[in-house]
Amino acid sequence: MITIGDNVEETSGKKGFRGLFSRLSEAIYGMALHGQVTAIMKEKMYIEYLFMLMTIGDMMGIPILPPYYTLRLLPYMVPNIKGWKLRMLRERDFTDIVTG
Amino acid sequence: MARRIGFRYLFERSPGIRIAIFAGKGGLGKTTSSAALSYRLSKMGKRVLCFSTDPQASLSDIFEKDLFGKGEIEISENLYVLEIDADKRIKEYIESIRQKIKDMYKIEEIPREVEDYIESAAAEPAMYESAVYDAMLDVVSQSKYDFYVFDMPPFGHGIRMVAMADILSKWVDKITEARRQAYEYEKAASRLKREKYTEREDQLLKELENIRDRIVSFSKLITDPKGTAFTMVLVPEKMAIVDTERALKMFEELGLRMSGVVVNQVYPPVILRDPRAPEYLKKKVEAQIPMLREIYEKFGDLILAIIPMFRREPRGLEMIEEVSKELWESTITLDDLEELSRR
């Protein structure tokens, strides 16, 4: 997912031994750390969503800031709004409890 | 000793006053009072800006000149008038938000859910008030004038802004904390992914801090008793008295102090003693007495000035001068009111 203000940087392809090494390190990363990184990013997403609720909460009917000022923050949150709204408005059922 | 009233005495008591705000319902004389005080101060050699937002362009009516949405216009020496077109300002502001989104993400069209939000926010009644307060802050922060006189729009949302300022300050601190936390997580993730992490300047946080600063300055502007005279205008009528009382209570609950009230459209009590005065006029004076008694009992020392009922509508510089004399030093004194109340 894209987060506020993220620049998506693409790493250029590497060749030769260095390329092999980087593949290897990616594999190690994938085995050992990917789960951890995902968990961290998920945690970050929750904080991000909480932050959105605290600032542009009036989008969900929770008026906090005067709308005049909320509009100033809006541009920064554009990429997250859709996901956030879906998450906030999603109906919770037993599968949520099972899957956490 | 006669208890004389007028803005003159207010300024003598609080020489640090640089801002005067006239609030109250429409049609009671807010704009007239603002124009009159501005006029008086400008005659004393102060550079004055008289600010109004009235969509009915009352200031234009009073000064008999089209001022609405025209920027700062010099009326006479040292007297400048600004009648902002708040609706136009809102439109421009919202357009700038749209443009910013388009530029930031290099998109032609704004996503539906975002556009929906912008539209609903634009339609909020609070939008108008916020835009006005923002414009007020803008002119004061430029500090081009010695004095600012504000003809406030009916005050509702403003009180919320004032009440919010304190909470908001703390809240922004908390949010800053939450943002930092989010960054910590991001940093940790990039470290694990062996990616380079560059600390970005957080524009969002900057905006938030700026919003807080603006709301806090607005609250200071309204509530600083040393620098600002916050005045309500009322007339001797039941509804106006009730409204003013309510506003006063609201102020007290927030721990704020109103500088006082201006009583407008008062029939001079001397009419009663004038044998040549027509009977119908005397009846009108009599009819005002119970209301004036109530005003005297409820507001007493808070009464800053009394503007008499004029024979004709206060329009044009000549009439404004008349009003300004009364506002500065009222002919009708508190003793007159007391005497009337005893009748």
Interface residues (C-beta under 8 A of the other chain):
Chain A: T3 I4 G5 S25 Y29 L33 Q36 V37 I40 M41 E43 K44 I47 E48 L50 F51 M54 T55 I56 D58 M59 L65 P66 P67 Y68 Y69 T70 L71 R72 L73 L74 P75 Y76 M77 V78 P79 I81 K82 K85
Chain B: Y93 I94 I97 K100 I101 M104 Y105 P111 E113 V114 Y117 I118 A121 E124 A126 M127 S130 A131 D134 H157 R160 M161 L168 W171 I175 A178 R179 Q181 A182 Y185 E186 A188 A189 L192 K193 R194 R200 D202 Q203 L204 E207 L208 I211 R214 I215
